[in-house]
């Protein structure tokens, strides 16, 4: 059964570790991530962007697939199904479809509009026992077509949104989505520290977890980050393993073209990536 991310993130913040959000794109992705989480006895958050939701034909399909897998795979660790960077309309659709958590990204709207929409979603999520993530200060890089510059959020604005009763807060601290450029300046721990000082026990979220050096990840966790989003890294490992299989001509041997065989190395690579991240984030055996 899907759960809200609230309890797993409060425990993570108090215990100085982080829960990974791994974005899903299809059946292979979901199965690989759930298998890894179960083996590692770790809570996990399955992220779905609006683009991926559309690709999988809609949010109801996603909910049906995930609920079916939890039952058929005997998954016992806590699993949250979370909308990533949701628009106001997207949030409403996911609430209706049966997601257990949503992120409302009002970071591109004026702060007043962000506040008004967040307030309304807080009320709905509280009533339905769902968790709600809010964003302040755009996260840089490519985010379903939205390009930002790795900005840093204003700690006062963060407090204002946190005080509305959201479950967790994503704040820009110089992080970006996708691959990090060679001239990236690193995370702004001063900004993170200032935000944490004002938001107290609120679990903080680090987007763009792919490519941030391990020592920076660990430092961010020590400063209150309790949820780290990983997407690109799983895609890169899936692509590399699939490329190797095809370049070695395995798809031409016997029934190597069967999708179950063709996609197996990529799925195994996703699973390995997730296991590595769970160890780094410290959520192993925290289910």
C-alpha positions in Angstrom: 0.0 0.0 0.0 1.3 3.4 -0.9 2.1 5.8 2.0 2.7 9.5 2.2 6.3 10.6 2.4 5.7 12.5 5.6 6.8 9.9 8.2 9.7 8.5 6.2 11.2 12.0 5.7 10.6 13.2 9.3 12.5 10.0 10.5 15.2 10.7 7.9 15.7 14.3 9.0 15.8 13.3 12.7 18.2 10.4 11.9 20.5 12.4 9.6 20.0 10.3 6.5 18.1 10.9 3.3 15.4 9.0 1.3 16.0 8.8 -2.4 13.4 9.8 -4.9 14.0 7.8 -8.1 12.0 8.9 -11.1 10.1 6.2 -13.0 9.5 6.0 -16.8 8.0 2.6 -17.4 7.6 -0.9 -15.9 11.3 -1.8 -16.0 12.2 1.4 -14.1 9.6 0.8 -11.4 10.4 -2.9 -11.0 14.2 -2.2 -10.7 13.7 0.6 -8.1 11.3 -1.4 -6.0 13.5 -4.5 -6.1 16.5 -2.4 -5.0 14.6 -0.8 -2.1 13.2 -4.1 -0.9 16.6 -5.7 -1.0 18.2 -2.8 0.9 15.2 -2.6 3.3 15.0 1.1 2.5 12.0 3.4 2.2 11.7 4.8 -1.3 9.9 7.6 -3.2 8.9 6.9 -6.8 8.9 10.2 -8.7 6.7 10.9 -11.8 7.2 14.0 -13.8 4.2 15.3 -15.8 6.1 14.3 -19.0 6.6 10.8 -17.8 3.0 10.6 -16.6 1.9 11.5 -20.1 4.3 9.0 -21.6 2.9 6.2 -19.5 -0.6 7.2 -20.8 -1.8 9.0 -17.6 -1.6 9.0 -13.9 -4.3 6.3 -13.4 -2.1 3.9 -15.4 0.9 4.8 -13.2 -1.1 4.2 -9.9 -2.5 0.9 -11.2 0.9 -0.4 -12.2 2.6 0.7 -9.0 -0.2 -0.7 -6.7 -0.2 -3.9 -8.7 3.6 -4.3 -8.3 3.6 -3.6 -4.5 1.2 -6.5 -4.1 2.6 -9.0 -6.7 6.2 -8.3 -5.6 5.4 -8.5 -1.9 7.0 -5.1 -1.2 7.0 -4.4 2.5 9.2 -1.3 2.7 7.4 2.1 2.7 6.8 3.4 -0.8 5.4 6.9 -1.8 4.3 7.7 -5.3 5.1 11.4 -5.9 4.4 13.9 -8.6 7.6 15.7 -9.5 7.4 19.4 -10.4 3.7 19.4 -10.7 1.7 22.3 -12.1 -1.5 23.2 -10.1 -3.6 21.2 -12.6 -1.2 18.3 -12.5 -1.4 18.2 -8.7 -5.2 18.1 -8.9 -5.1 15.2 -11.4 -2.7 13.1 -9.3 -4.7 13.7 -6.1 -7.7 12.3 -8.0 -5.7 9.3 -9.5 -4.5 8.1 -6.1 -0.9 9.3 -5.7 0.2 9.4 -2.1 2.4 12.6 -2.5 2.7 15.6 -4.8 5.1 18.4 -5.5 3.6 21.7 -6.4 6.2 23.7 -8.3 5.0 27.3 -8.0 8.6 28.6 -8.2 8.0 30.3 -11.6 4.9 32.1 -10.4 4.9 35.3 -8.3 5.2 34.5 -4.6 1.6 35.6 -3.9 0.2 33.0 -6.4 2.6 30.4 -5.1 1.3 31.0 -1.5 -2.4 30.9 -2.5 -2.1 27.7 -4.5 0.1 26.1 -1.8 -2.4 26.9 0.9 -5.2 25.2 -1.0 -3.2 22.1 -1.8 -2.0 21.9 1.9 -5.7 21.7 2.9 -6.5 19.0 0.4 -3.4 16.9 1.2 -4.0 17.1 4.9 -7.6 15.9 4.4 -6.4 12.9 2.3 -3.3 12.1 4.3 -0.9 12.9 1.4 2.5 14.7 1.6 3.1 17.9 -0.2 6.4 19.3 -1.4 6.8 23.0 -2.3 9.6 24.7 -4.3 11.1 28.1 -3.7 13.7 29.5 -6.1 14.0 27.7 -9.4 16.3 24.7 -9.6 18.7 25.2 -12.5 19.1 23.0 -15.6 16.5 21.2 -17.7 13.3 20.4 -15.9 10.7 19.3 -18.5 11.6 22.2 -20.7 12.2 24.8 -18.0 15.7 26.2 -17.9 17.1 27.8 -14.7 20.5 29.0 -13.7 21.2 27.1 -10.5 19.8 29.9 -8.5 19.7 30.2 -4.7 16.4 30.6 -2.9 15.7 33.4 -0.5 15.6 31.9 3.0 12.8 34.3 4.1 10.6 33.2 1.2 11.4 29.6 2.2 10.2 30.2 5.7 7.0 31.8 4.3 6.2 28.8 2.2 7.3 26.3 5.0 4.9 28.0 7.4 1.9 27.2 5.2 2.2 23.6 6.4 3.8 21.8 3.6 5.6 18.5 4.3 8.9 19.2 2.7 10.6 22.0 0.9 12.8 22.1 -2.2 15.0 25.1 -2.2 17.5 26.1 -4.9 21.0 26.0 -3.5 23.0 26.2 -6.7 21.9 22.6 -7.7 20.8 21.8 -11.3 18.9 19.1 -13.1 20.7 16.9 -15.6 24.5 16.7 -16.0 26.6 19.3 -14.2 28.7 21.6 -16.4 32.5 21.7 -15.9 32.3 25.2 -14.6 29.7 24.4 -11.9 30.4 26.3 -8.7 29.1 23.6 -6.3 26.3 23.8 -3.7 25.8 26.9 -1.6 25.9 25.5 1.9 25.6 29.0 3.3 22.1 29.2 1.7 21.2 25.8 2.9 22.3 26.6 6.5 20.3 29.9 6.4 17.2 28.1 5.2 17.5 25.3 7.8 17.9 27.9 10.5 14.6 29.4 9.6 12.6 26.2 8.7 13.6 24.1 11.7 12.4 20.5 11.5 11.1 20.8 8.0 12.7 18.1 5.8 14.6 19.8 2.9 14.8 18.4 -0.6 17.8 18.4 -2.9 16.9 18.2 -6.6 19.4 17.3 -9.3 21.2 14.6 -7.3 23.0 13.3 -10.3 26.6 14.3 -10.4 26.9 16.1 -7.1 30.1 14.8 -5.4 29.6 12.4 -2.5 31.1 14.7 0.1 28.7 17.5 -0.9 25.8 15.0 -0.7 26.8 14.0 2.8 27.3 17.6 4.0 23.8 18.5 2.6 22.3 15.6 4.6 24.0 16.9 7.7 22.4 20.3 7.1 18.9 19.0 7.0 18.4 17.5 3.5 16.2 14.5 4.0 15.1 13.7 0.4 17.4 13.6 -2.7 16.1 13.3 -6.2 17.8 11.1 -8.7 16.7 10.7 -12.3 19.5 11.4 -15.0 21.9 8.9 -13.4 19.5 6.0 -13.8 18.8 7.0 -17.4 22.5 7.1 -18.1 23.3 3.7 -16.6 20.3 2.2 -18.4 21.5 3.6 -21.7 25.1 2.5 -21.2 24.1 -1.1 -20.4 21.7 -1.3 -23.3 24.3 0.1 -25.7 26.8 -2.5 -24.6 24.3 -5.4 -25.1 23.5 -4.2 -28.6 27.1 -3.3 -29.6 28.2 -6.8 -28.5 25.6 -8.2 -30.9 23.7 -10.0 -28.1 20.4 -9.1 -29.6 21.3 -11.1 -32.7 22.2 -14.3 -30.7 19.3 -16.7 -30.2 16.3 -14.9 -28.8 18.3 -11.9 -27.7 15.9 -9.6 -29.4 13.1 -10.6 -26.9 12.4 -7.4 -24.9 12.7 -9.3 -21.7 16.3 -10.1 -22.7 17.1 -6.9 -24.5 16.0 -4.7 -21.5 17.4 -6.9 -18.7 20.9 -5.4 -18.6 19.5 -1.9 -18.5 17.1 -2.8 -15.7 20.0 -4.4 -13.8 22.0 -1.2 -14.2 19.2 0.9 -12.8 18.9 -1.4 -9.8 22.7 -1.2 -9.2 22.5 2.6 -9.4 19.6 2.8 -6.9 21.5 0.4 -4.5 24.6 2.6 -4.6 22.5 5.8 -3.9 20.6 4.1 -1.0 24.0 3.3 0.6 25.3 6.9 0.0 22.1 8.5 1.4 22.2 6.3 4.5 18.6 4.9 4.2 19.7 1.2 4.1 17.8 -0.8 6.8 15.7 2.3 7.7 12.4 0.8 6.5 
